[in-house]
């Protein structure tokens, strides 16, 4: 934690108060030593995407041009004005981030010239991440802690840590991304991007040409699929569940309990998050019609300091076996937090 705090001193104040940045900082401060090494690696990605310095402006400008062209030009951008539209690309566009960090070398430069040795030492194989090429995968199946994919380049099945990367995918559908090594397995450096089958095949056949394949295959009617609309992509630290999916699941569960939930304050947000975990503990999620598997969203709630603080106020001794049972259904840091809650409630009994 201290190493990450010192690293903050190298960052620009202009980006400090972005909501997603504050969420990452809150999670880092809260979980501290319990953070997995890959979370530090993802933190480094986030900092590298915002780091300027020599040629930083040139890289950002070039990545922006490529991202906008891939989407079909400036006429495809949305925002209250031109500046807002540009900001949405810089903050949320999947192509922009991939091009900037990997194709244009912003991540490699950050590792070599900006990040402190201590920060790098706490990361999980970040040097390998910087060299990982784009690839294409077909989603095969899901378990509590792993996702199984068919690597379309090698033809072999591979597995990744399940932190919600398939929340918008059905088995048999394809995505492109960078599957990177971590201690004990592999994960996507950020949530992969859904693409049609033909685009996935093109990327698998010619990974360096992935941008052109995406530009050719994801325009027109296909671009109406919200999973291809990259401007809404989330780059989160501990979960790959899109925030809109997480919100949809929380709201559906709260609505099922009666009333029309309104989320206007942090207390409202904490309430719907706690409701989701409570429903999972009480095995009531089967009663709710949901757009996807709820378990990655439940795991995501357990990495929210707001939700966990609310849970600590309501958990009692009878919940201990329920927490242990729920942990078996979760992957990633959410499982570890769930087990930690179980032990804390046990000790308080």
BALOBA-1460 file (C-alpha; in Angstrom, 3 decimals):
// residues 349
<rec num="1" residu="x" x="0.000" y="0.000" z="0.000"/>
<rec num="2" residu="x" x="2.786" y="2.458" z="0.883"/>
<rec num="3" residu="x" x="4.458" y="1.769" z="-2.457"/>
<rec num="4" residu="x" x="1.264" y="2.593" z="-4.316"/>
<rec num="5" residu="x" x="0.788" y="5.731" z="-2.234"/>
<rec num="6" residu="x" x="4.297" y="6.905" z="-3.137"/>
<rec num="7" residu="x" x="3.579" y="6.157" z="-6.769"/>
<rec num="8" residu="x" x="0.614" y="8.543" z="-6.579"/>
<rec num="9" residu="x" x="3.081" y="11.385" z="-6.196"/>
<rec num="10" residu="x" x="4.130" y="10.885" z="-9.839"/>
<rec num="11" residu="x" x="0.587" y="11.225" z="-11.148"/>
<rec num="12" residu="x" x="-1.094" y="14.363" z="-12.465"/>
<rec num="13" residu="x" x="-3.718" y="16.030" z="-10.254"/>
<rec num="14" residu="x" x="-5.877" y="16.553" z="-13.366"/>
<rec num="15" residu="x" x="-7.023" y="12.908" z="-13.280"/>
<rec num="16" residu="x" x="-7.099" y="12.427" z="-9.524"/>
<rec num="17" residu="x" x="-10.801" y="12.898" z="-8.857"/>
<rec num="18" residu="x" x="-12.227" y="10.666" z="-11.580"/>
<rec num="19" residu="x" x="-14.833" y="8.359" z="-9.964"/>
<rec num="20" residu="x" x="-13.163" y="5.191" z="-11.229"/>
<rec num="21" residu="x" x="-9.838" y="6.379" z="-9.819"/>
<rec num="22" residu="x" x="-11.376" y="7.061" z="-6.424"/>
<rec num="23" residu="x" x="-12.959" y="3.603" z="-6.449"/>
<rec num="24" residu="x" x="-9.573" y="2.005" z="-7.128"/>
<rec num="25" residu="x" x="-7.917" y="4.031" z="-4.372"/>
<rec num="26" residu="x" x="-10.642" y="3.121" z="-1.891"/>
<rec num="27" residu="x" x="-10.265" y="-0.585" z="-2.662"/>
<rec num="28" residu="x" x="-6.472" y="-0.406" z="-2.424"/>
<rec num="29" residu="x" x="-6.615" y="1.385" z="0.916"/>
<rec num="30" residu="x" x="-9.272" y="-0.970" z="2.291"/>
<rec num="31" residu="x" x="-7.835" y="-4.320" z="1.189"/>
<rec num="32" residu="x" x="-4.179" y="-3.379" z="1.616"/>
<rec num="33" residu="x" x="-1.952" y="-6.483" z="1.947"/>
<rec num="34" residu="x" x="-4.887" y="-8.733" z="0.981"/>
<rec num="35" residu="x" x="-4.760" y="-7.402" z="-2.591"/>
<rec num="36" residu="x" x="-3.592" y="-10.018" z="-5.096"/>
<rec num="37" residu="x" x="-0.465" y="-9.161" z="-7.082"/>
<rec num="38" residu="x" x="-2.489" y="-8.889" z="-10.284"/>
<rec num="39" residu="x" x="-4.419" y="-5.983" z="-8.757"/>
<rec num="40" residu="x" x="-1.145" y="-4.065" z="-8.507"/>
<rec num="41" residu="x" x="-0.492" y="-4.969" z="-12.149"/>
<rec num="42" residu="x" x="-3.894" y="-3.540" z="-13.090"/>
<rec num="43" residu="x" x="-3.135" y="-0.443" z="-11.022"/>
<rec num="44" residu="x" x="0.034" y="-0.020" z="-13.102"/>
<rec num="45" residu="x" x="-2.030" y="-0.283" z="-16.301"/>
<rec num="46" residu="x" x="-4.341" y="2.469" z="-15.066"/>
<rec num="47" residu="x" x="-1.416" y="4.734" z="-14.225"/>
<rec num="48" residu="x" x="0.364" y="4.038" z="-17.512"/>
<rec num="49" residu="x" x="-2.788" y="4.994" z="-19.424"/>
<rec num="50" residu="x" x="-2.762" y="8.394" z="-17.706"/>
<rec num="51" residu="x" x="0.981" y="9.019" z="-17.627"/>
<rec num="52" residu="x" x="2.341" y="11.679" z="-19.944"/>
<rec num="53" residu="x" x="5.984" y="12.751" z="-20.113"/>
<rec num="54" residu="x" x="8.180" y="12.616" z="-23.247"/>
<rec num="55" residu="x" x="6.053" y="11.726" z="-26.271"/>
<rec num="56" residu="x" x="3.084" y="10.991" z="-24.020"/>
<rec num="57" residu="x" x="0.932" y="13.583" z="-25.741"/>
<rec num="58" residu="x" x="1.902" y="12.164" z="-29.150"/>
<rec num="59" residu="x" x="0.965" y="8.635" z="-28.098"/>
<rec num="60" residu="x" x="-2.348" y="9.783" z="-26.693"/>
<rec num="61" residu="x" x="-3.166" y="11.790" z="-29.815"/>
<rec num="62" residu="x" x="-2.280" y="8.882" z="-32.098"/>
<rec num="63" residu="x" x="-4.274" y="6.362" z="-30.022"/>
<rec num="64" residu="x" x="-7.255" y="8.729" z="-30.053"/>
<rec num="65" residu="x" x="-7.093" y="9.065" z="-33.836"/>
<rec num="66" residu="x" x="-6.950" y="5.280" z="-34.254"/>
<rec num="67" residu="x" x="-9.833" y="4.680" z="-31.843"/>
<rec num="68" residu="x" x="-12.068" y="7.261" z="-33.517"/>
<rec num="69" residu="x" x="-11.251" y="5.947" z="-36.992"/>
<rec num="70" residu="x" x="-11.963" y="2.370" z="-35.853"/>
<rec num="71" residu="x" x="-15.405" y="3.460" z="-34.688"/>
<rec num="72" residu="x" x="-16.137" y="5.067" z="-38.063"/>
<rec num="73" residu="x" x="-15.077" y="8.693" z="-37.559"/>
<rec num="74" residu="x" x="-16.001" y="11.649" z="-35.364"/>
<rec num="75" residu="x" x="-19.638" y="11.395" z="-36.449"/>
<rec num="76" residu="x" x="-19.992" y="8.227" z="-34.368"/>
<rec num="77" residu="x" x="-18.960" y="9.879" z="-31.106"/>
<rec num="78" residu="x" x="-21.484" y="10.931" z="-28.478"/>
<rec num="79" residu="x" x="-21.293" y="13.681" z="-25.868"/>
<rec num="80" residu="x" x="-22.729" y="17.030" z="-24.894"/>
<rec num="81" residu="x" x="-20.024" y="18.697" z="-26.995"/>
<rec num="82" residu="x" x="-16.830" y="17.822" z="-28.866"/>
<rec num="83" residu="x" x="-14.698" y="17.987" z="-25.716"/>
<rec num="84" residu="x" x="-17.045" y="15.678" z="-23.807"/>
<rec num="85" residu="x" x="-17.118" y="13.227" z="-26.720"/>
<rec num="86" residu="x" x="-13.320" y="13.149" z="-26.795"/>
<rec num="87" residu="x" x="-13.162" y="12.667" z="-23.034"/>
<rec num="88" residu="x" x="-15.480" y="9.640" z="-23.281"/>
<rec num="89" residu="x" x="-13.075" y="8.031" z="-25.736"/>
<rec num="90" residu="x" x="-10.057" y="8.788" z="-23.550"/>
<rec num="91" residu="x" x="-11.744" y="7.404" z="-20.437"/>
<rec num="92" residu="x" x="-13.780" y="4.467" z="-21.728"/>
<rec num="93" residu="x" x="-12.827" y="3.358" z="-25.228"/>
<rec num="94" residu="x" x="-11.409" y="-0.164" z="-25.338"/>
<rec num="95" residu="x" x="-9.515" y="0.316" z="-28.596"/>
<rec num="96" residu="x" x="-7.935" y="3.560" z="-27.386"/>
<rec num="97" residu="x" x="-6.618" y="1.923" z="-24.244"/>
<rec num="98" residu="x" x="-5.265" y="-1.169" z="-25.990"/>
<rec num="99" residu="x" x="-3.533" y="0.847" z="-28.691"/>
<rec num="100" residu="x" x="-2.061" y="3.335" z="-26.230"/>
<rec num="101" residu="x" x="-0.791" y="0.817" z="-23.684"/>
<rec num="102" residu="x" x="0.416" y="-1.952" z="-25.957"/>
<rec num="103" residu="x" x="0.641" y="-1.041" z="-29.639"/>
<rec num="104" residu="x" x="2.175" y="2.388" z="-28.963"/>
<rec num="105" residu="x" x="4.219" y="1.232" z="-25.981"/>
<rec num="106" residu="x" x="2.869" y="3.407" z="-23.155"/>
<rec num="107" residu="x" x="2.884" y="0.480" z="-20.720"/>
<rec num="108" residu="x" x="6.446" y="-0.544" z="-21.591"/>
<rec num="109" residu="x" x="7.619" y="3.060" z="-21.198"/>
<rec num="110" residu="x" x="5.887" y="3.397" z="-17.828"/>
<rec num="111" residu="x" x="7.497" y="0.196" z="-16.570"/>
<rec num="112" residu="x" x="10.945" y="1.207" z="-17.789"/>
<rec num="113" residu="x" x="10.995" y="4.900" z="-16.873"/>
<rec num="114" residu="x" x="8.255" y="5.880" z="-14.433"/>
<rec num="115" residu="x" x="7.189" y="3.103" z="-12.049"/>
<rec num="116" residu="x" x="9.253" y="2.665" z="-8.902"/>
<rec num="117" residu="x" x="11.161" y="-0.623" z="-8.385"/>
<rec num="118" residu="x" x="9.082" y="-1.333" z="-5.282"/>
<rec num="119" residu="x" x="5.815" y="-0.907" z="-7.160"/>
<rec num="120" residu="x" x="6.986" y="-3.270" z="-9.889"/>
<rec num="121" residu="x" x="8.119" y="-5.804" z="-7.301"/>
<rec num="122" residu="x" x="4.570" y="-5.967" z="-5.931"/>
<rec num="123" residu="x" x="3.047" y="-6.580" z="-9.355"/>
<rec num="124" residu="x" x="2.278" y="-9.987" z="-10.837"/>
<rec num="125" residu="x" x="4.326" y="-10.633" z="-14.023"/>
<rec num="126" residu="x" x="3.757" y="-7.113" z="-15.367"/>
<rec num="127" residu="x" x="6.727" y="-7.418" z="-17.743"/>
<rec num="128" residu="x" x="5.016" y="-10.412" z="-19.372"/>
<rec num="129" residu="x" x="1.773" y="-8.455" z="-19.585"/>
<rec num="130" residu="x" x="3.475" y="-5.726" z="-21.613"/>
<rec num="131" residu="x" x="4.595" y="-8.301" z="-24.203"/>
<rec num="132" residu="x" x="1.306" y="-10.221" z="-24.488"/>
<rec num="133" residu="x" x="-0.216" y="-9.966" z="-27.986"/>
<rec num="134" residu="x" x="-3.874" y="-9.565" z="-28.847"/>
<rec num="135" residu="x" x="-5.751" y="-12.825" z="-29.355"/>
<rec num="136" residu="x" x="-9.238" y="-14.172" z="-29.994"/>
<rec num="137" residu="x" x="-11.203" y="-16.607" z="-27.843"/>
<rec num="138" residu="x" x="-14.496" y="-18.481" z="-27.877"/>
<rec num="139" residu="x" x="-16.275" y="-18.707" z="-24.514"/>
<rec num="140" residu="x" x="-16.866" y="-22.358" z="-23.587"/>
<rec num="141" residu="x" x="-18.075" y="-22.598" z="-19.989"/>
<rec num="142" residu="x" x="-17.978" y="-21.014" z="-16.565"/>
<rec num="143" residu="x" x="-17.330" y="-22.270" z="-13.055"/>
<rec num="144" residu="x" x="-17.197" y="-20.400" z="-9.779"/>
<rec num="145" residu="x" x="-13.554" y="-19.415" z="-10.098"/>
<rec num="146" residu="x" x="-12.574" y="-20.087" z="-13.726"/>
<rec num="147" residu="x" x="-13.703" y="-19.349" z="-17.262"/>
<rec num="148" residu="x" x="-12.864" y="-21.816" z="-20.012"/>
<rec num="149" residu="x" x="-12.146" y="-20.543" z="-23.532"/>
<rec num="150" residu="x" x="-11.117" y="-21.950" z="-26.874"/>
<rec num="151" residu="x" x="-7.999" y="-20.130" z="-28.004"/>
<rec num="152" residu="x" x="-8.801" y="-19.546" z="-31.685"/>
<rec num="153" residu="x" x="-5.145" y="-19.141" z="-32.578"/>
<rec num="154" residu="x" x="-3.846" y="-22.359" z="-31.024"/>
<rec num="155" residu="x" x="-7.057" y="-24.395" z="-31.080"/>
<rec num="156" residu="x" x="-6.514" y="-25.332" z="-27.427"/>
<rec num="157" residu="x" x="-8.716" y="-24.760" z="-24.399"/>
<rec num="158" residu="x" x="-7.389" y="-22.221" z="-21.907"/>
<rec num="159" residu="x" x="-8.675" y="-20.977" z="-18.563"/>
<rec num="160" residu="x" x="-8.845" y="-17.568" z="-16.953"/>
<rec num="161" residu="x" x="-9.710" y="-16.296" z="-13.496"/>
<rec num="162" residu="x" x="-13.457" y="-15.673" z="-13.282"/>
<rec num="163" residu="x" x="-14.046" y="-12.097" z="-12.174"/>
<rec num="164" residu="x" x="-16.980" y="-11.517" z="-14.503"/>
<rec num="165" residu="x" x="-15.405" y="-11.203" z="-17.965"/>
<rec num="166" residu="x" x="-18.284" y="-13.143" z="-19.553"/>
<rec num="167" residu="x" x="-21.125" y="-11.127" z="-18.017"/>
<rec num="168" residu="x" x="-22.116" y="-10.026" z="-21.539"/>
<rec num="169" residu="x" x="-21.253" y="-13.286" z="-23.314"/>
<rec num="170" residu="x" x="-23.120" y="-16.529" z="-23.897"/>
<rec num="171" residu="x" x="-21.278" y="-19.829" z="-24.383"/>
<rec num="172" residu="x" x="-20.150" y="-20.071" z="-28.001"/>
<rec num="173" residu="x" x="-19.666" y="-16.327" z="-28.442"/>
<rec num="174" residu="x" x="-16.275" y="-14.740" z="-29.065"/>
<rec num="175" residu="x" x="-14.149" y="-11.989" z="-27.621"/>
<rec num="176" residu="x" x="-10.740" y="-10.494" z="-28.221"/>
<rec num="177" residu="x" x="-8.298" y="-9.534" z="-25.513"/>
<rec num="178" residu="x" x="-4.939" y="-10.199" z="-23.900"/>
<rec num="179" residu="x" x="-4.801" y="-13.291" z="-21.696"/>
<rec num="180" residu="x" x="-1.909" y="-12.651" z="-19.324"/>
<rec num="181" residu="x" x="-0.118" y="-14.868" z="-16.797"/>
<rec num="182" residu="x" x="-0.706" y="-14.488" z="-13.057"/>
<rec num="183" residu="x" x="0.329" y="-16.535" z="-10.076"/>
<rec num="184" residu="x" x="-1.476" y="-19.839" z="-10.340"/>
<rec num="185" residu="x" x="-3.032" y="-19.288" z="-13.763"/>
<rec num="186" residu="x" x="-4.097" y="-16.564" z="-16.179"/>
<rec num="187" residu="x" x="-6.549" y="-13.691" z="-16.496"/>
<rec num="188" residu="x" x="-7.462" y="-10.956" z="-18.952"/>
<rec num="189" residu="x" x="-5.545" y="-7.757" z="-18.305"/>
<rec num="190" residu="x" x="-8.923" y="-6.011" z="-18.638"/>
<rec num="191" residu="x" x="-12.334" y="-7.320" z="-19.641"/>
<rec num="192" residu="x" x="-12.168" y="-8.703" z="-23.196"/>
<rec num="193" residu="x" x="-14.300" y="-7.206" z="-25.970"/>
<rec num="194" residu="x" x="-17.162" y="-9.120" z="-27.596"/>
<rec num="195" residu="x" x="-16.766" y="-9.458" z="-31.374"/>
<rec num="196" residu="x" x="-18.622" y="-11.413" z="-34.072"/>
<rec num="197" residu="x" x="-17.166" y="-14.778" z="-35.081"/>
<rec num="198" residu="x" x="-15.645" y="-13.581" z="-38.358"/>
<rec num="199" residu="x" x="-13.805" y="-10.739" z="-36.629"/>
<rec num="200" residu="x" x="-12.475" y="-13.135" z="-34.002"/>
<rec num="201" residu="x" x="-11.168" y="-15.432" z="-36.735"/>
<rec num="202" residu="x" x="-9.417" y="-12.533" z="-38.471"/>
<rec num="203" residu="x" x="-7.754" y="-11.464" z="-35.229"/>
<rec num="204" residu="x" x="-6.638" y="-15.027" z="-34.495"/>
<rec num="205" residu="x" x="-5.178" y="-15.341" z="-37.993"/>
<rec num="206" residu="x" x="-3.364" y="-11.993" z="-37.915"/>
<rec num="207" residu="x" x="-3.050" y="-10.575" z="-34.368"/>
<rec num="208" residu="x" x="-0.998" y="-7.472" z="-35.311"/>
<rec num="209" residu="x" x="-3.820" y="-6.424" z="-37.660"/>
<rec num="210" residu="x" x="-6.486" y="-6.591" z="-34.948"/>
<rec num="211" residu="x" x="-7.469" y="-2.914" z="-35.219"/>
<rec num="212" residu="x" x="-8.185" y="-3.205" z="-38.941"/>
<rec num="213" residu="x" x="-10.183" y="-6.391" z="-38.372"/>
<rec num="214" residu="x" x="-12.292" y="-4.632" z="-35.754"/>
<rec num="215" residu="x" x="-12.809" y="-1.598" z="-38.009"/>
<rec num="216" residu="x" x="-13.883" y="-3.763" z="-40.954"/>
<rec num="217" residu="x" x="-16.187" y="-6.040" z="-39.018"/>
<rec num="218" residu="x" x="-17.846" y="-3.906" z="-36.340"/>
<rec num="219" residu="x" x="-19.450" y="-1.003" z="-38.145"/>
<rec num="220" residu="x" x="-22.941" y="-0.377" z="-39.444"/>
<rec num="221" residu="x" x="-25.740" y="-2.493" z="-38.021"/>
<rec num="222" residu="x" x="-23.320" y="-4.582" z="-36.001"/>
<rec num="223" residu="x" x="-22.127" y="-1.528" z="-34.093"/>
<rec num="224" residu="x" x="-25.615" y="-1.234" z="-32.602"/>
<rec num="225" residu="x" x="-24.764" y="-4.178" z="-30.343"/>
<rec num="226" residu="x" x="-23.876" y="-2.488" z="-27.064"/>
<rec num="227" residu="x" x="-21.163" y="-5.074" z="-26.491"/>
<rec num="228" residu="x" x="-19.271" y="-3.675" z="-29.506"/>
<rec num="229" residu="x" x="-19.851" y="-0.047" z="-28.532"/>
<rec num="230" residu="x" x="-16.497" y="0.388" z="-26.826"/>
<rec num="231" residu="x" x="-17.161" y="3.879" z="-25.426"/>
<rec num="232" residu="x" x="-18.945" y="2.325" z="-22.448"/>
<rec num="233" residu="x" x="-16.174" y="-0.065" z="-21.489"/>
<rec num="234" residu="x" x="-15.187" y="-0.199" z="-17.799"/>
<rec num="235" residu="x" x="-11.578" y="-0.570" z="-16.682"/>
<rec num="236" residu="x" x="-11.989" y="-1.738" z="-13.120"/>
<rec num="237" residu="x" x="-9.444" y="-2.991" z="-10.637"/>
<rec num="238" residu="x" x="-10.975" y="-6.100" z="-9.041"/>
<rec num="239" residu="x" x="-13.889" y="-7.090" z="-11.270"/>
<rec num="240" residu="x" x="-14.674" y="-7.314" z="-14.982"/>
<rec num="241" residu="x" x="-18.440" y="-7.087" z="-14.468"/>
<rec num="242" residu="x" x="-19.594" y="-3.987" z="-16.402"/>
<rec num="243" residu="x" x="-20.953" y="-1.392" z="-13.989"/>
<rec num="244" residu="x" x="-24.252" y="-1.259" z="-15.898"/>
<rec num="245" residu="x" x="-24.687" y="-5.035" z="-15.502"/>
<rec num="246" residu="x" x="-23.818" y="-4.864" z="-11.822"/>
<rec num="247" residu="x" x="-26.375" y="-2.075" z="-11.367"/>
<rec num="248" residu="x" x="-29.016" y="-4.013" z="-13.311"/>
<rec num="249" residu="x" x="-28.559" y="-7.103" z="-11.139"/>
<rec num="250" residu="x" x="-28.675" y="-5.098" z="-7.902"/>
<rec num="251" residu="x" x="-31.789" y="-3.218" z="-8.939"/>
<rec num="252" residu="x" x="-33.588" y="-6.361" z="-10.088"/>
<rec num="253" residu="x" x="-32.970" y="-8.056" z="-6.748"/>
<rec num="254" residu="x" x="-34.066" y="-5.011" z="-4.739"/>
<rec num="255" residu="x" x="-37.183" y="-4.586" z="-6.879"/>
<rec num="256" residu="x" x="-38.068" y="-8.255" z="-6.314"/>
<rec num="257" residu="x" x="-38.077" y="-7.546" z="-2.593"/>
<rec num="258" residu="x" x="-40.784" y="-4.928" z="-3.119"/>
<rec num="259" residu="x" x="-40.973" y="-1.324" z="-4.218"/>
<rec num="260" residu="x" x="-39.095" y="0.652" z="-6.830"/>
<rec num="261" residu="x" x="-35.522" y="1.165" z="-5.571"/>
<rec num="262" residu="x" x="-34.004" y="4.610" z="-6.060"/>
<rec num="263" residu="x" x="-30.249" y="5.148" z="-5.998"/>
<rec num="264" residu="x" x="-29.446" y="8.799" z="-5.442"/>
<rec num="265" residu="x" x="-26.963" y="8.725" z="-2.562"/>
<rec num="266" residu="x" x="-24.098" y="6.541" z="-1.393"/>
<rec num="267" residu="x" x="-26.432" y="5.158" z="1.293"/>
<rec num="268" residu="x" x="-28.919" y="4.129" z="-1.429"/>
<rec num="269" residu="x" x="-26.101" y="2.456" z="-3.355"/>
<rec num="270" residu="x" x="-24.911" y="0.587" z="-0.285"/>
<rec num="271" residu="x" x="-28.461" y="-0.600" z="0.380"/>
<rec num="272" residu="x" x="-28.977" y="-2.196" z="-3.042"/>
<rec num="273" residu="x" x="-25.501" y="-3.757" z="-2.885"/>
<rec num="274" residu="x" x="-26.210" y="-5.256" z="0.521"/>
<rec num="275" residu="x" x="-29.590" y="-6.512" z="-0.717"/>
<rec num="276" residu="x" x="-27.857" y="-8.473" z="-3.468"/>
<rec num="277" residu="x" x="-25.434" y="-10.191" z="-1.097"/>
<rec num="278" residu="x" x="-28.210" y="-10.821" z="1.430"/>
<rec num="279" residu="x" x="-30.321" y="-12.463" z="-1.271"/>
<rec num="280" residu="x" x="-27.347" y="-14.621" z="-2.255"/>
<rec num="281" residu="x" x="-26.790" y="-15.672" z="1.363"/>
<rec num="282" residu="x" x="-30.459" y="-16.549" z="1.739"/>
<rec num="283" residu="x" x="-30.465" y="-18.468" z="-1.580"/>
<rec num="284" residu="x" x="-33.152" y="-16.232" z="-3.068"/>
<rec num="285" residu="x" x="-31.451" y="-15.303" z="-6.349"/>
<rec num="286" residu="x" x="-33.203" y="-18.118" z="-8.197"/>
<rec num="287" residu="x" x="-36.468" y="-16.226" z="-7.643"/>
<rec num="288" residu="x" x="-35.227" y="-13.193" z="-9.610"/>
<rec num="289" residu="x" x="-35.191" y="-12.925" z="-13.410"/>
<rec num="290" residu="x" x="-31.682" y="-11.746" z="-14.257"/>
<rec num="291" residu="x" x="-29.878" y="-11.010" z="-17.546"/>
<rec num="292" residu="x" x="-26.795" y="-13.058" z="-16.644"/>
<rec num="293" residu="x" x="-25.218" y="-15.161" z="-13.909"/>
<rec num="294" residu="x" x="-25.418" y="-13.142" z="-10.675"/>
<rec num="295" residu="x" x="-22.362" y="-14.642" z="-8.980"/>
<rec num="296" residu="x" x="-19.672" y="-12.369" z="-10.471"/>
<rec num="297" residu="x" x="-21.811" y="-9.387" z="-9.453"/>
<rec num="298" residu="x" x="-22.132" y="-10.767" z="-5.925"/>
<rec num="299" residu="x" x="-18.343" y="-11.191" z="-5.825"/>
<rec num="300" residu="x" x="-17.980" y="-7.606" z="-7.036"/>
<rec num="301" residu="x" x="-20.216" y="-6.360" z="-4.222"/>
<rec num="302" residu="x" x="-17.903" y="-8.036" z="-1.737"/>
<rec num="303" residu="x" x="-15.018" y="-5.895" z="-2.994"/>
<rec num="304" residu="x" x="-17.055" y="-2.738" z="-2.350"/>
<rec num="305" residu="x" x="-16.174" y="-1.113" z="0.997"/>
<rec num="306" residu="x" x="-19.677" y="0.402" z="1.067"/>
<rec num="307" residu="x" x="-21.342" y="-2.985" z="0.766"/>
<rec num="308" residu="x" x="-19.077" y="-4.726" z="3.258"/>
<rec num="309" residu="x" x="-19.588" y="-1.982" z="5.840"/>
<rec num="310" residu="x" x="-23.344" y="-2.446" z="5.447"/>
<rec num="311" residu="x" x="-23.062" y="-6.211" z="5.709"/>
<rec num="312" residu="x" x="-21.090" y="-6.026" z="8.946"/>
<rec num="313" residu="x" x="-24.051" y="-4.206" z="10.479"/>
<rec num="314" residu="x" x="-26.501" y="-7.009" z="9.693"/>
<rec num="315" residu="x" x="-24.541" y="-10.278" z="9.708"/>
<rec num="316" residu="x" x="-25.153" y="-12.580" z="12.667"/>
<rec num="317" residu="x" x="-23.973" y="-15.991" z="13.842"/>
<rec num="318" residu="x" x="-26.509" y="-17.952" z="11.734"/>
<rec num="319" residu="x" x="-24.979" y="-16.317" z="8.658"/>
<rec num="320" residu="x" x="-21.577" y="-17.953" z="9.165"/>
<rec num="321" residu="x" x="-22.390" y="-21.240" z="7.360"/>
<rec num="322" residu="x" x="-24.173" y="-19.236" z="4.673"/>
<rec num="323" residu="x" x="-21.035" y="-17.152" z="4.106"/>
<rec num="324" residu="x" x="-18.887" y="-20.261" z="3.766"/>
<rec num="325" residu="x" x="-21.418" y="-21.737" z="1.330"/>
<rec num="326" residu="x" x="-21.539" y="-18.535" z="-0.693"/>
<rec num="327" residu="x" x="-17.739" y="-18.338" z="-0.892"/>
<rec num="328" residu="x" x="-17.745" y="-21.634" z="-2.815"/>
<rec num="329" residu="x" x="-19.799" y="-19.979" z="-5.554"/>
<rec num="330" residu="x" x="-17.498" y="-16.995" z="-5.996"/>
<rec num="331" residu="x" x="-14.148" y="-16.287" z="-7.628"/>
<rec num="332" residu="x" x="-11.428" y="-13.686" z="-7.266"/>
<rec num="333" residu="x" x="-11.067" y="-11.353" z="-4.283"/>
<rec num="334" residu="x" x="-14.813" y="-11.605" z="-3.565"/>
<rec num="335" residu="x" x="-14.306" y="-15.169" z="-2.321"/>
<rec num="336" residu="x" x="-11.495" y="-14.111" z="0.013"/>
<rec num="337" residu="x" x="-13.577" y="-11.261" z="1.436"/>
<rec num="338" residu="x" x="-16.549" y="-13.583" z="1.946"/>
<rec num="339" residu="x" x="-14.374" y="-16.018" z="3.894"/>
<rec num="340" residu="x" x="-12.945" y="-13.134" z="5.892"/>
<rec num="341" residu="x" x="-16.451" y="-11.979" z="6.805"/>
<rec num="342" residu="x" x="-17.322" y="-15.485" z="7.944"/>
<rec num="343" residu="x" x="-14.297" y="-15.602" z="10.247"/>
<rec num="344" residu="x" x="-15.004" y="-12.094" z="11.581"/>
<rec num="345" residu="x" x="-18.612" y="-12.941" z="12.432"/>
<rec num="346" residu="x" x="-17.452" y="-16.179" z="14.067"/>
<rec num="347" residu="x" x="-14.986" y="-14.326" z="16.280"/>
<rec num="348" residu="x" x="-17.583" y="-11.722" z="17.239"/>
<rec num="349" residu="x" x="-20.120" y="-14.363" z="18.295"/>
